[in-house]
Amino acid sequence: MAHANIVSADSMFRVGQMPDVADLPFFDAEDQYIVQNDLWQIGSAAITLIGLFYLVKENVAHTTGRSVLEFRLDFQNTFRGLAAESVALQDRSREVTARKLQCERRRGGP
């Protein structure tokens, strides 16, 4: 997929420190920052869905008197901890993004 067009192929091409050296990886280059952001987004979506399921379960149990899903007794405390970790990771990601943008601006990048 990455080499399907000239634009994505160009993003893989890297020129080394020496003018006669070029890096042409066989596999797609992985930007650790992008990988971490993707993993955070997956985790954030999972936390959101789990919270939604919990709220629906509570409302259904309260309205109908029966419960289809069961959660651990300490679910709310565990969930709060996971949500706090997710927010902390998001804040860290924003800081890293701001630093990367500053570096790119100094170098004259986009």
Protein Blocks (a to p, Z undefined) as FASTA:
>chain_A
ZZmpmklmmmmpccdfblkbccddfbdcddfklmmmmmmmmmmmmmmmmmmmmmmmmmmm
mmnopafbdcdfklmmmmmmmmmmmmmmmmmmmmmmmmmmmmmmmnopZZ
